[in-house]
Amino acid sequence: MKIVRLTWTMILLLIISTASTAWADDDHERARQLLEQGKILPLSDIIKQANALYPGNVLEVDLEEKSGEIVYEIELLGDDGVIMEMLLDARSGRMISLKRD
């Protein structure tokens, strides 16, 4: 069971790292600067937090600004087969909302 989960985690990280190269240069640079300034948590921490709150596979992650706050918007396929959209505060990892997508 642990090997299967580890394999899925590795596949997910590969997909995320590949997808990140497709970001526009300015978006990637902005995210890097925010991380270096301590204004956001690393994506790896956010994914761990999301999975702790709602176990499943991450399908998509966006870093956005909503109502003046920087948030990670995460789409997850839950272990129950339901796709959920989660908003996490990018600075603290606190869950702002969770809704069925």
C-alpha positions as MATLAB code, in Angstrom:
seq = 'MKIVRLTWTMILLLIISTASTAWADDDHERARQLLEQGKILPLSDIIKQANALYPGNVLEVDLEEKSGEIVYEIELLGDDGVIMEMLLDARSGRMISLKRD';
ca = [
       0.000    0.000    0.000;
       2.815    2.409    0.898;
       4.602    1.597   -2.364;
       1.476    2.421   -4.382;
       1.024    5.735   -2.548;
       4.713    6.560   -2.970;
       4.476    5.781   -6.687;
       1.448    8.061   -7.074;
       3.232   10.792   -5.129;
       6.262   10.543   -7.395;
       4.065   10.645  -10.498;
       2.226   13.671   -9.114;
       5.456   15.519   -8.363;
       6.714   14.761  -11.866;
       3.486   16.104  -13.371;
       3.609   19.232  -11.216;
       7.262   19.901  -12.019;
       6.571   19.401  -15.724;
       3.505   21.636  -15.595;
       5.431   24.330  -13.758;
       7.779   24.701  -16.723;
       4.757   25.677  -18.805;
       3.986   28.704  -16.598;
       4.504   32.116  -18.078;
       7.881   33.528  -17.059;
       6.342   36.390  -15.084;
       4.011   34.076  -13.118;
       6.886   31.763  -12.261;
       9.084   34.694  -11.265;
       6.325   36.205   -9.094;
       5.793   32.899   -7.283;
       9.542   32.524   -6.706;
       9.797   36.049   -5.300;
       6.818   35.555   -2.989;
       8.353   32.310   -1.714;
      11.767   33.921   -1.140;
      10.110   36.833    0.699;
       8.318   34.390    2.982;
       4.907   35.529    1.752;
       3.847   32.055    0.604;
       4.560   28.482    1.629;
       6.299   26.079   -0.739;
       3.975   24.080   -2.963;
       5.176   20.833   -1.371;
       3.946   22.042    2.048;
       0.612   23.098    0.580;
       0.082   19.712   -1.078;
       0.806   17.935    2.219;
      -1.696   20.221    3.970;
      -4.344   19.654    1.283;
      -3.955   15.876    1.523;
      -4.156   16.026    5.318;
      -7.453   17.897    5.037;
      -8.907   15.906    2.122;
      -7.052   12.725    1.117;
      -6.770   12.159   -2.605;
      -4.819   12.989   -5.728;
      -4.033   16.557   -6.726;
      -5.280   17.271  -10.240;
      -4.443   20.967  -10.563;
      -2.879   23.769   -8.537;
      -3.090   27.513   -9.205;
      -1.551   30.380   -7.254;
      -4.004   33.286   -7.357;
      -4.932   36.524   -5.663;
      -8.505   36.664   -4.371;
      -9.915   39.509   -2.296;
      -6.410   40.806   -1.652;
      -5.150   37.456   -0.354;
      -2.765   35.129   -2.137;
      -4.249   31.644   -2.233;
      -3.503   28.241   -3.645;
      -6.514   26.865   -5.502;
      -6.237   23.081   -5.532;
      -8.410   20.618   -7.403;
      -8.374   17.167   -5.813;
      -9.784   13.797   -6.788;
     -10.718   12.398   -3.401;
     -10.261    8.793   -2.361;
     -14.070    8.646   -2.540;
     -14.016    9.538   -6.276;
     -15.358   13.069   -5.763;
     -13.567   16.063   -7.282;
     -13.223   18.886   -4.789;
     -11.856   22.415   -5.084;
      -9.950   23.687   -2.075;
      -8.675   27.190   -1.377;
      -5.738   27.429    1.013;
      -4.171   30.602    2.319;
      -0.761   30.658    0.611;
       0.983   32.147    3.648;
      -0.357   29.904    6.413;
      -1.801   26.863    4.649;
      -5.132   27.488    6.407;
      -8.132   26.144    4.507;
     -10.390   28.959    3.324;
     -12.959   26.838    1.534;
     -13.719   23.360    0.269;
     -16.410   22.746   -2.293;
     -17.497   20.043   -4.655;
     -16.350   20.838   -8.178;
];
